[in-house]
Amino acid sequence: MARQAGITDADWLECVLEHHENEDGSGYPNARPGAATSANAKILAVADRYCASVSTRDYRKSLLPNAAIHNVLLVHKKDVDPALAACFVREFGTYPTGTFVRLENGEIGVVTSRGKTTTTPVVHALVGPRGAPLSFPIRRDTSVPLNAVREVL
């Protein structure tokens, strides 16, 4: 399909071909173990698994971002390179940018960037604790207990 779309770069074609290979050699199309799979294919595999998890399918609902990270990187950890999984969590955090969350103070906001740790993102509150839209977004540091993430929406 990539060739039909005009992709001719051999490295890119190989990366796409290999991105369903698993670290333990149980993947496809060639059942190659992680050591025989290119680093770029492994990176694409982590991204593809995460994106597939947060996307709705005919046979299942999408997962929330934090559940998708847990599912892809912890539940199915034999499938992905552990070093890349750790890097993915460090870069995107437990709550990736764009995730809607409810804070301990009752506000609803959107994650706008990484915070001090992978579990304390910067959130901009959009809805007040009583459900009224705020006049303007308020930046919240979720490392402060009152502003901590209570749940993902």
C-alpha positions as CSV (number, residue, x, y, z in Angstrom):
1,M,0.0,0.0,0.0
2,A,2.8,2.4,0.8
3,R,4.4,1.7,-2.6
4,Q,1.1,2.3,-4.3
5,A,0.9,5.6,-2.4
6,G,4.2,6.6,-4.0
7,I,6.6,5.8,-1.1
8,T,9.9,4.7,-2.6
9,D,12.3,5.2,0.4
10,A,13.6,1.7,1.2
11,D,14.2,2.5,4.9
12,W,10.7,3.8,5.3
13,L,9.2,0.8,3.6
14,E,11.1,-1.5,5.8
15,C,10.1,0.3,8.9
16,V,6.4,0.1,7.9
17,L,6.8,-3.6,7.1
18,E,8.4,-4.4,10.4
19,H,6.3,-2.4,12.8
20,H,4.2,-5.4,13.8
21,E,7.2,-7.4,14.9
22,N,7.3,-8.0,18.6
23,E,10.3,-8.0,21.0
24,D,9.8,-11.7,21.8
25,G,9.6,-12.7,18.1
26,S,5.9,-13.4,18.1
27,G,4.9,-10.6,15.6
28,Y,4.4,-10.5,11.9
29,P,5.1,-10.7,9.0
30,N,8.5,-12.4,9.7
31,A,8.4,-13.2,13.4
32,R,11.6,-11.4,13.9
33,P,12.8,-10.9,17.5
34,G,13.5,-7.4,18.7
35,A,17.2,-7.6,18.1
36,A,16.5,-8.1,14.4
37,T,14.0,-5.3,14.1
38,S,15.1,-1.8,13.2
39,A,14.9,1.0,15.8
40,N,12.6,3.0,13.6
41,A,10.2,0.1,13.3
42,K,10.1,-0.2,17.0
43,I,9.4,3.5,17.5
44,L,6.6,3.2,14.9
45,A,5.2,0.1,16.7
46,V,4.9,1.9,20.0
47,A,3.2,4.9,18.4
48,D,0.9,2.7,16.3
49,R,-0.2,0.6,19.3
50,Y,-0.9,3.7,21.4
51,C,-2.9,5.4,18.5
52,A,-4.8,2.2,17.9
53,S,-5.7,1.9,21.6
54,V,-7.1,5.5,21.8
55,S,-9.1,5.0,18.5
56,T,-12.6,3.4,18.4
57,R,-12.9,0.2,16.5
58,D,-16.0,-1.7,15.4
59,Y,-15.2,-4.4,18.0
60,R,-14.3,-2.1,21.0
61,K,-14.5,1.4,22.4
62,S,-11.4,3.6,22.5
63,L,-9.4,3.6,25.7
64,L,-8.7,6.8,27.6
65,P,-5.1,8.0,27.1
66,N,-3.8,6.9,30.5
67,A,-5.5,3.5,30.1
68,A,-4.0,3.2,26.6
69,I,-0.5,3.9,28.0
70,H,-1.0,1.3,30.7
71,N,-2.4,-1.2,28.3
72,V,0.2,-0.8,25.5
73,L,3.3,-0.3,27.7
74,L,2.6,-2.4,30.8
75,V,0.0,-5.1,30.0
76,H,1.6,-5.9,26.6
77,K,5.2,-5.1,27.6
78,K,6.6,-8.2,26.0
79,D,5.6,-6.8,22.6
80,V,7.5,-3.5,22.8
81,D,11.1,-2.5,23.5
82,P,11.1,-1.6,27.3
83,A,13.6,1.2,26.7
84,L,11.3,2.8,24.1
85,A,8.3,2.3,26.3
86,A,10.0,4.1,29.1
87,C,11.0,6.9,26.7
88,F,7.4,7.1,25.5
89,V,6.1,7.6,29.0
90,R,8.8,10.2,29.8
91,E,8.0,12.2,26.7
92,F,4.2,12.0,26.8
93,G,3.5,11.4,30.5
94,T,0.7,9.5,32.0
95,Y,-1.7,12.3,30.7
96,P,-0.7,13.2,27.2
97,T,-1.3,16.8,25.8
98,G,-4.9,17.2,24.9
99,T,-6.3,14.8,27.5
100,F,-9.4,16.2,29.4
101,V,-9.2,15.7,33.1
102,R,-11.1,16.6,36.3
103,L,-9.0,18.0,39.1
104,E,-9.3,17.5,42.8
105,N,-10.8,21.0,43.1
106,G,-13.6,19.9,40.8
107,E,-12.5,21.9,37.8
108,I,-12.3,20.4,34.3
109,G,-9.4,21.2,32.1
110,V,-7.2,20.0,29.3
111,V,-3.5,18.9,29.6
112,T,-1.4,21.5,27.8
113,S,2.1,20.3,28.6
114,R,4.3,18.0,30.6
115,G,4.8,18.9,34.2
116,K,7.5,18.3,36.8
117,T,6.9,14.5,36.6
118,T,5.1,12.1,34.3
119,T,2.0,12.1,36.6
120,T,1.8,15.9,37.2
121,P,1.0,17.6,33.9
122,V,0.2,21.3,33.4
123,V,-3.5,21.7,32.9
124,H,-5.5,24.7,31.8
125,A,-8.9,24.7,33.6
126,L,-11.8,25.4,31.3
127,V,-14.8,24.6,33.5
128,G,-15.2,25.7,37.2
129,P,-16.0,23.3,40.0
130,R,-19.8,24.0,39.8
131,G,-19.9,23.3,36.0
132,A,-19.8,26.9,34.7
133,P,-17.4,27.7,31.9
134,L,-14.5,29.9,33.0
135,S,-14.1,33.3,31.4
136,F,-10.6,32.3,30.4
137,P,-8.4,29.2,30.9
138,I,-6.5,29.1,34.2
139,R,-3.1,27.4,34.3
140,R,-3.0,24.7,37.0
141,D,0.1,22.9,38.3
142,T,-1.1,19.4,39.2
143,S,1.8,18.8,41.5
144,V,-0.2,21.0,44.0
145,P,-2.6,18.6,45.8
146,L,-5.7,20.7,45.3
147,N,-5.0,20.8,41.6
148,A,-4.0,17.1,41.2
149,V,-5.7,15.0,38.5
150,R,-8.7,13.2,40.0
151,E,-9.8,11.4,36.8
152,V,-9.5,11.3,33.1
153,L,-12.6,12.3,31.1
